[in-house]
Amino acid sequence: EFTRLCPYMGDLPKPVHPNCTLVLHPQPGSNEGLAAWVSMIVQGHLLTRQNGCGLKFDYGPNIDVSSLIVPYRKLDSSTAWEDQVSNWLIPPNYDCGKLSHCYVHSTATVRITGLGNAFRRYTYEAPNYRYAYVGLNSRFNATLYEPIKTKLVGFDVKLGAACSLGLLFHPSPDIVKYEPTFYSNLLPTLREERTLVLAVYIRSGFADVATAAENRGENATDSIVKGHARGHMEDSVACAVALEEDMISQDTGGKYGRVVWMVVSDSPTVKDHLADEYGGKHLQAPTRSIPRQILHTTAKGMHTRPKRGPSTADFAAGFLDWYLLAESDVVVTTGGIYSFGAVAAIRTARPLYSAISAGAKENRIKKGLQCQGVSCHCVKTYDASDEMARLMVAGASK
């Protein structure tokens, strides 16, 4: 299936310069976190797949990324494949500055104009996906990246992130140090064939409060959210319930045996609240009643932004939440400019819905418009189903 969806990932281009390499680090002191980092890696990967250069990346000198993810390996891989695709780990004492045609980049967006001739002369700009599908009215212009198809034959911009991330890494066996039930419960539950999984991302703002308290040498109290934060929670839940009802109502063949919400939030209290209020319920499908289960990680909601100086455990918590969001049938994210949930959805090309605020729904009703069903509570901001179906058919016919 991967070969059909990502045909351009199969063959390695010849490097334009011997040993040319792109090295990516998060910018020291930056307020940009995990979503920006993932987007940077994808962009860098799509550039190096055009010119044959190797790619290396990390999350800064104090984060042990290899305890969470490991490079993807092909059983039949050659040395060239390992060097270009799988060998992204940065060795100890690695000094790019002493190597010919080695380029270091550390800002959120990778532009070929800021790199050497290996990129300026031999590659086209690659998309940065961070804000591509964020908000209710995306301004992402996919046509800007048409030229890349001359280098990456079969490239589809909606699937570009999924193709890159699917090839670069998978979870490390050591990930259980940070989430003990990752392999024993979380992944098996989310990947169970007869389970309908809705991933629900709720940004409460507690991570900002916790960081401010940390800077003062204090501990933050995560109480039941109020104001805008509570609105975010209620809007996201309303969207999830509407999607759940719509999908279950169409399940006349008994495909689903249960529903699972994978709840991700920077607030442990929000996760516990949703587990208490919405877990253990039974939902009425056309021919039967099916249970709903709420899952969430033990993450405490601390920021991963480099400016804060996160630990590997902090990075692990954010990474686990990001990774598990994409192990779903559909992703619901807090409305607005938050990119964490959106960047998660495109890892596995899952449909993404942005929750509509209560105020927007009230305005709609005031205008005399109907407000019911999914369209009242959510806006679909990303869906690659048509592209996936087209490529699967095309691949099968070859």
Residue pairs with C-beta under 8 A, 6 or more apart in sequence:
1 392
2 9
2 163
2 166
2 167
3 9
3 10
3 395
4 391
4 392
4 394
4 395
4 396
5 156
5 159
5 162
5 163
5 388
5 391
5 392
5 395
6 154
6 159
6 162
6 163
6 166
6 167
7 153
7 154
7 391
7 395
8 49
8 152
8 153
8 154
8 155
8 163
9 49
9 163
9 164
9 167
12 52
12 80
12 81
12 84
12 85
13 49
13 50
13 51
13 52
13 151
14 52
15 51
15 52
15 53
15 54
15 84
16 51
16 52
16 53
16 118
16 121
16 122
17 53
17 100
17 101
17 118
18 100
18 101
19 54
19 99
19 100
19 101
19 102
20 51
20 52
20 53
20 54
20 101
20 102
20 103
20 118
21 53
21 54
21 55
21 56
21 96
21 99
21 101
21 102
21 103
22 44
22 47
22 48
22 53
22 54
22 55
22 56
22 103
22 105
22 110
22 115
22 119
23 56
23 57
23 90
23 94
23 96
23 102
23 103
23 104
23 105
24 40
24 41
24 44
24 55
24 56
24 57
24 58
24 104
24 105
24 106
24 110
25 57
25 58
25 59
25 60
25 104
25 105
25 106
26 32
26 36
26 37
26 40
26 59
26 60
26 106
26 306
27 106
27 107
27 108
27 306
28 60
28 106
28 306
29 306
29 307
30 36
30 108
30 305
30 306
30 307
31 305
31 307
32 108
32 305
32 306
33 303
33 304
33 305
33 318
33 340
34 304
34 315
34 318
34 319
34 322
34 340
35 130
35 322
35 339
35 340
35 342
35 343
36 108
36 130
36 339
37 59
38 165
38 322
38 343
38 347
39 108
39 128
39 129
39 130
39 161
39 339
39 343
40 57
40 105
40 107
40 108
40 109
40 110
40 128
41 55
41 57
41 164
41 165
41 168
42 126
42 128
42 129
42 160
42 161
42 164
42 165
43 109
43 110
43 126
43 127
43 128
43 129
44 55
44 57
44 105
44 110
44 126
45 55
45 164
45 167
45 168
46 126
46 127
46 148
46 152
46 160
46 164
47 53
47 110
47 112
47 115
47 119
47 123
47 126
48 54
48 55
48 84
49 151
49 152
49 164
50 122
50 123
50 124
50 126
50 148
50 151
50 152
51 118
51 119
51 122
51 123
52 84
53 84
53 101
53 118
53 119
54 83
54 84
54 87
54 88
55 84
55 85
55 88
56 87
56 88
56 89
56 90
56 94
57 88
57 90
58 65
58 89
58 90
59 65
59 304
59 315
60 306
62 309
62 311
62 312
63 310
63 311
63 312
63 315
64 312
65 89
65 315
66 89
66 172
66 174
67 172
67 174
67 175
67 177
67 178
67 312
67 316
68 171
68 172
68 174
68 175
68 178
68 315
68 316
68 319
68 320
69 169
69 170
69 171
69 172
69 175
69 319
70 169
70 170
70 171
70 172
71 85
71 86
71 87
71 88
71 89
71 168
71 169
72 85
72 86
72 166
72 167
72 168
72 169
72 170
73 86
74 81
74 86
77 85
77 86
85 167
85 168
88 168
88 169
96 102
96 103
96 104
97 104
101 116
101 118
103 115
103 116
103 118
103 119
105 114
105 115
108 128
108 130
109 128
110 126
110 128
111 125
112 119
112 120
112 123
112 124
112 125
113 120
123 151
124 145
124 147
124 148
124 150
124 151
125 144
125 145
125 147
125 148
126 145
126 148
126 160
127 140
127 142
127 144
127 145
127 157
127 160
129 160
129 161
129 343
129 346
130 339
130 342
130 343
131 138
131 140
131 337
131 339
131 342
132 138
132 140
132 342
132 346
132 382
133 140
133 342
133 345
133 346
133 352
133 381
133 382
134 337
134 338
134 339
134 342
134 354
134 381
135 335
135 336
135 337
135 354
135 381
136 335
136 354
136 356
136 379
136 381
138 381
142 157
142 158
145 157
148 155
149 155
154 391
156 384
156 387
156 391
158 349
158 382
158 384
158 387
159 349
159 384
159 387
159 388
159 391
161 343
161 346
161 347
161 349
162 346
162 347
162 348
162 349
162 384
165 347
166 347
166 348
171 182
171 323
175 182
175 183
175 316
175 320
176 182
176 183
177 316
178 313
178 316
178 317
178 320
179 186
179 297
179 298
179 316
179 320
182 320
186 295
186 297
186 324
187 327
189 195
189 260
189 293
189 295
190 197
190 260
190 262
190 295
190 324
190 327
190 328
191 327
194 255
194 256
194 257
194 258
195 256
195 257
195 258
195 259
195 260
196 244
196 247
196 248
196 251
196 256
196 258
196 259
196 260
196 329
197 259
197 260
197 261
197 262
197 327
197 328
197 329
197 330
198 240
198 243
198 244
198 259
198 260
198 261
198 262
198 328
198 329
198 330
198 331
198 332
199 261
199 262
199 264
199 324
199 325
199 326
199 327
199 328
199 330
199 331
199 332
199 341
199 344
199 345
199 350
200 236
200 237
200 240
200 261
200 262
200 263
200 264
200 274
200 332
201 236
201 264
201 265
201 325
201 331
201 332
201 333
201 334
201 338
201 340
201 341
201 344
202 232
202 233
202 236
202 263
202 264
202 265
202 267
202 270
202 334
203 232
203 265
203 266
203 334
203 336
203 338
203 340
204 225
204 229
204 232
204 233
204 265
204 266
204 267
204 270
204 301
205 225
205 228
205 229
205 266
206 220
206 222
206 225
206 229
206 265
206 266
206 267
206 269
206 270
206 301
207 266
207 301
207 302
207 303
208 303
209 220
210 220
210 222
210 300
210 301
210 302
210 303
211 302
211 303
211 308
212 220
213 219
213 220
214 220
214 308
222 267
222 268
222 269
222 301
223 269
224 230
224 269
224 273
225 232
225 233
225 267
225 269
225 270
229 267
231 357
231 358
232 334
232 335
232 355
233 265
233 270
233 273
233 274
234 358
235 334
235 335
235 355
235 356
235 357
235 358
235 377
236 332
236 333
236 334
236 355
237 274
237 278
238 355
238 377
239 332
239 353
239 354
239 355
239 356
239 374
239 377
239 378
240 261
240 332
241 377
242 373
242 374
242 376
242 377
242 378
243 330
243 332
243 353
243 374
243 378
244 259
244 283
244 292
245 283
246 373
246 374
247 256
247 329
247 330
248 256
248 259
248 283
248 284
248 285
248 286
248 290
249 285
249 286
251 285
251 286
252 286
252 287
254 285
254 287
254 288
256 285
256 290
257 290
258 290
258 291
258 292
258 293
259 283
259 290
259 291
259 292
259 293
260 292
260 293
260 294
260 295
261 274
261 278
261 279
261 292
261 293
261 294
261 295
262 295
262 296
262 324
262 325
262 327
262 328
263 270
263 271
263 274
263 275
263 294
263 295
263 296
264 271
264 296
264 297
264 299
264 321
264 322
264 324
264 325
264 341
265 271
265 296
265 301
266 301
267 301
268 299
268 300
268 301
271 296
274 294
274 296
275 294
275 296
278 292
278 294
279 292
279 293
279 294
280 291
280 292
280 293
281 291
281 292
282 289
282 290
282 291
282 292
283 289
283 290
283 291
283 292
297 317
297 320
297 321
297 324
298 317
299 317
299 318
299 320
299 321
300 317
301 317
302 308
302 310
302 314
302 317
302 318
303 310
303 314
303 318
304 310
304 314
304 315
304 318
304 319
308 314
321 340
322 340
322 343
322 344
322 347
323 344
323 347
325 331
325 341
325 344
325 345
326 344
326 345
326 347
326 348
326 350
327 348
328 350
329 350
329 351
330 350
330 351
330 352
330 353
331 341
331 344
331 345
331 350
331 351
331 352
331 353
332 341
332 353
332 355
332 378
333 340
333 341
333 342
333 345
333 352
333 353
333 354
333 355
334 341
334 354
334 355
335 354
335 355
335 356
335 357
341 352
342 352
342 381
342 382
345 351
345 352
345 382
346 352
346 382
349 384
349 388
351 380
351 382
351 383
351 385
352 380
352 381
352 382
352 383
353 374
353 378
353 379
353 380
353 381
354 378
354 379
354 381
355 377
355 378
356 376
356 377
356 378
356 379
361 371
361 376
361 377
364 371
364 376
365 371
370 376
